[in-house]
């Protein structure tokens, strides 16, 4: 995954489920050494997703809850079965649960109620503090769906669960969830919060109010819905394999590829009409959208755990906003998540001074970030890869390294600026 035109260094790291077992804390102060095996909850999120047909908003709540449960400086508390995300190895999470149990590194308690309410109940029963709810408008990829990333950042900063009225209605019988409303409720719906009245105002408020309290060394972009999926043949093939199902193209779909540049600059306060961002109306198109969106959503737990500012921005149409946000971060920050235009995303992050981590389809990073290694290997958690190794650099030279998916690691030393 190389940028072809950028004159800046781009580091792209694919965090695969087959290798993430050897990594751990996302920062030095998150290291946890344990004298005995911790007890953790194992929840089959894939079964719950299929059983309840969990929506994007409900999955966002589940991953937020996982991030809040796996608290920094504490032993890991929650591992989920994210088989529907692990397109390379769907049995990953069950395999590691069994192996960690067998090796005596973690004692797992399997959640018996595989519903979203069952997960909420089980986490609360473990004594993990959840301090209320944050109510946002909806989890759409257009319109007032801009309230979702703000809700997720607030949830991280105040230990709240993100909900919509639709979600609360579907989970009407879940008393533990509804009881949290009486503990504390933050309402950021446009009808209740003037600063959320439109997309531009909402992002201005989020940057001015939420970003100063967020992590300075990492950022997270949701990548909510791939607009190319219904029409782009290459993307269709990729997600056919990754979703594990055959989904035909919608009838009357355009035969040309949807454009990947020149996105609309108008605010998404109404459903956009551009083919890159319009809301799909066909069942198969929506199925693709859910598949790709869920892949990136699976790293939300890591963002919540570490207080990362959550974006849902397009690196083309929203480039100015992105660069402003990046300007508030450390000189070399880590960017998780993804975007529809891979080149524009890596170029924007690199230009902004960050390192891109291609980490979707790797759920449970908040769990692995806290798991201590066996005593023979040091007995403590190990850092996840970071954009900044702390090594002194010769600023007259540029060292470029990349490990991406199955590609060979490449290292080059060049002059004061890199061209590749």
URFENNOR-V541387 format. One record per residue. N is the residue number from 1. RES is the residue in one small letter. PHI is phi in whole degrees, -180 to 180 (* if undefined). BURIAL is 1 if it has 9 or more other C-alpha atoms within 8 Angstrom, else 0. Layout:
n: <N;N>
res: <RES;RES>
phi: <PHI;PHI>
burial: <BURIAL;BURIAL>
This chain:
n: <1;2;3;4;5;6;7;8;9;10;11;12;13;14;15;16;17;18;19;20;21;22;23;24;25;26;27;28;29;30;31;32;33;34;35;36;37;38;39;40;41;42;43;44;45;46;47;48;49;50;51;52;53;54;55;56;57;58;59;60;61;62;63;64;65;66;67;68;69;70;71;72;73;74;75;76;77;78;79;80;81;82;83;84;85;86;87;88;89;90;91;92;93;94;95;96;97;98;99;100;101;102;103;104;105;106;107;108;109;110;111;112;113;114;115;116;117;118;119;120;121;122;123;124;125;126;127;128;129;130;131;132;133;134;135;136;137;138;139;140;141;142;143;144;145;146;147;148;149;150;151;152;153;154;155;156;157;158;159;160;161;162;163;164;165;166;167;168;169;170;171;172;173;174;175;176;177;178;179;180;181;182;183;184;185;186;187;188;189;190;191;192;193;194;195;196;197;198;199;200;201;202;203;204;205;206;207;208;209;210;211;212;213;214;215;216;217;218;219;220;221;222;223;224;225;226;227;228;229;230;231;232;233;234;235;236;237;238;239;240;241;242;243;244;245;246;247;248;249;250;251;252;253;254;255;256;257;258;259;260;261;262;263;264;265;266;267;268;269;270;271;272;273;274;275;276;277;278;279;280;281;282;283;284;285;286;287;288;289;290;291;292;293;294;295;296;297;298;299;300;301;302;303;304;305;306;307;308;309;310;311;312;313;314;315;316;317;318;319;320;321;322;323;324;325;326;327;328;329;330;331;332;333;334;335;336;337;338;339;340;341;342;343;344;345;346;347;348;349;350;351;352;353;354;355;356;357;358;359;360;361;362;363;364;365;366;367;368;369;370;371;372;373;374;375;376;377;378;379;380;381;382;383;384;385;386;387;388;389;390;391;392;393;394;395;396;397;398;399;400;401;402;403;404;405;406;407;408;409;410;411;412;413;414;415;416;417;418;419;420>
res: <x;x;x;x;x;x;x;x;x;x;x;x;x;x;x;x;x;x;x;x;x;x;x;x;x;x;x;x;x;x;x;x;x;x;x;x;x;x;x;x;x;x;x;x;x;x;x;x;x;x;x;x;x;x;x;x;x;x;x;x;x;x;x;x;x;x;x;x;x;x;x;x;x;x;x;x;x;x;x;x;x;x;x;x;x;x;x;x;x;x;x;x;x;x;x;x;x;x;x;x;x;x;x;x;x;x;x;x;x;x;x;x;x;x;x;x;x;x;x;x;x;x;x;x;x;x;x;x;x;x;x;x;x;x;x;x;x;x;x;x;x;x;x;x;x;x;x;x;x;x;x;x;x;x;x;x;x;x;x;x;x;x;x;x;x;x;x;x;x;x;x;x;x;x;x;x;x;x;x;x;x;x;x;x;x;x;x;x;x;x;x;x;x;x;x;x;x;x;x;x;x;x;x;x;x;x;x;x;x;x;x;x;x;x;x;x;x;x;x;x;x;x;x;x;x;x;x;x;x;x;x;x;x;x;x;x;x;x;x;x;x;x;x;x;x;x;x;x;x;x;x;x;x;x;x;x;x;x;x;x;x;x;x;x;x;x;x;x;x;x;x;x;x;x;x;x;x;x;x;x;x;x;x;x;x;x;x;x;x;x;x;x;x;x;x;x;x;x;x;x;x;x;x;x;x;x;x;x;x;x;x;x;x;x;x;x;x;x;x;x;x;x;x;x;x;x;x;x;x;x;x;x;x;x;x;x;x;x;x;x;x;x;x;x;x;x;x;x;x;x;x;x;x;x;x;x;x;x;x;x;x;x;x;x;x;x;x;x;x;x;x;x;x;x;x;x;x;x;x;x;x;x;x;x;x;x;x;x;x;x;x;x;x;x;x;x;x;x;x;x;x;x;x;x;x;x;x;x;x;x;x;x;x;x;x;x;x;x;x;x>
phi: <*;-112;-71;-91;-123;-67;-102;-116;-77;-120;-112;-118;-118;-90;-92;-92;-65;-75;-115;-69;-65;-95;-110;-155;-62;-83;-157;-59;-80;-96;-62;-131;-103;-124;-79;-139;-63;-74;-101;-132;-87;-115;-124;-85;-70;-64;-65;-64;-60;-74;-67;-103;52;-60;-81;-58;-65;-69;-67;-61;-63;-61;-72;-63;-60;-64;-63;-73;-72;-87;-78;-58;69;-129;-63;-65;-118;-146;-118;-113;-86;-102;-56;-68;-94;-81;-69;-78;-153;-60;-89;-52;-68;-67;-59;-70;-59;-65;-69;-64;-66;-61;-81;74;-89;-144;-101;-99;-112;-78;-68;-86;-102;-89;-128;-60;-65;-62;-65;-60;-62;-63;-66;-64;-66;-80;82;-79;-78;-122;-98;144;-129;-119;-98;-123;-72;-166;-110;-71;-89;-151;58;-81;-64;-64;-75;-63;-60;-63;-63;-69;-66;-63;-58;-66;-78;-117;58;-118;-102;-82;-140;-121;-63;-64;-64;-62;-68;-66;-100;-61;-88;-88;-60;-58;-69;-69;-64;-65;-64;-84;-80;-165;-135;-108;-108;-113;-65;-54;-68;-106;-130;-56;-71;-105;-61;-147;-62;-63;-65;-66;-69;-62;-64;-63;-66;-77;-106;-92;-59;-61;-99;-93;-57;-97;-113;-153;-141;-139;-112;-63;54;-89;83;-91;-69;-80;-55;-70;-125;-89;-62;-65;-63;-60;-65;-57;-81;-63;-68;-74;-86;69;-155;-97;-126;-69;-65;-62;-63;66;-69;-59;-86;-85;-72;-63;-63;-107;-133;59;-68;-65;-101;-73;-62;-88;-83;-128;-59;-65;-106;-68;-62;-75;-130;-71;-72;-68;-111;-99;-56;-68;-64;-66;-63;-62;-60;-62;-60;-70;-60;-62;-60;-77;-60;-65;-100;-61;-59;-66;-63;-66;-56;-106;67;-73;-71;-99;-112;-142;-119;-95;-69;-100;-67;-110;-59;-61;-63;-58;-66;-64;-64;-60;-66;-90;-96;-60;-56;-132;-110;-103;-113;-100;94;-160;-154;-61;-100;-59;-63;-65;-66;-65;-66;-64;-64;-62;-61;-77;99;-112;-119;-87;-116;-80;-119;-68;68;-132;-69;74;-63;-67;-72;-64;-68;-112;-74;-76;-75;-59;-53;-66;-102;116;73;-126;-70;-112;-66;-68;-54;-132;-68;-119;-83;84;-75;-67;-118;-84;-69;-83;-129;-126;-108;-117;-131;-149;-124;-141;52;-99;-73;-68;-65;-119;-130;-137;-116;-136;-76;-67;-134;-96;-126;-152>
burial: <0;0;1;0;0;1;0;1;0;1;1;1;1;1;1;1;1;0;0;1;0;0;1;1;1;1;0;0;0;1;1;1;0;1;0;0;1;1;1;1;1;1;1;1;1;1;0;1;1;0;0;0;0;1;0;1;1;1;1;1;1;1;1;1;1;1;1;1;1;1;1;1;1;1;1;1;1;1;1;1;1;1;1;0;1;1;1;0;0;1;0;1;1;0;0;0;1;0;0;1;1;0;0;0;1;1;1;1;0;0;1;0;0;1;1;1;1;1;1;1;1;1;1;1;0;0;0;0;0;1;1;1;1;1;1;1;1;1;1;0;1;1;1;1;1;1;1;1;1;1;1;1;1;1;1;1;1;0;1;1;1;1;1;1;0;0;1;1;0;0;0;0;0;0;0;1;1;1;0;1;1;0;0;1;1;0;1;1;1;1;0;0;1;0;1;1;1;1;1;0;1;1;0;0;1;1;1;0;0;1;1;0;0;1;1;1;1;1;1;1;1;1;1;1;1;1;1;1;1;1;1;1;0;0;1;1;0;0;1;1;1;0;1;0;0;0;0;0;1;1;0;0;0;0;0;0;1;1;0;1;0;0;1;0;0;0;0;1;1;0;1;1;0;0;0;1;1;1;0;0;0;0;0;1;1;1;1;1;1;1;1;1;1;1;1;1;1;1;1;1;1;1;1;1;1;1;1;1;1;1;1;1;1;1;1;1;1;1;1;0;0;1;1;0;1;1;0;1;1;0;0;1;1;1;1;1;1;1;1;1;1;0;0;1;1;1;1;1;1;1;1;1;1;1;1;1;1;1;1;1;1;1;1;1;1;1;1;1;1;1;1;1;1;1;0;0;0;0;1;1;1;1;1;1;0;0;1;0;0;0;0;0;0;0;0;0;1;1;0;1;1;1;1;1;0;0;0;0;0;0;0;0;0;1;0;0;1;1;0;0>
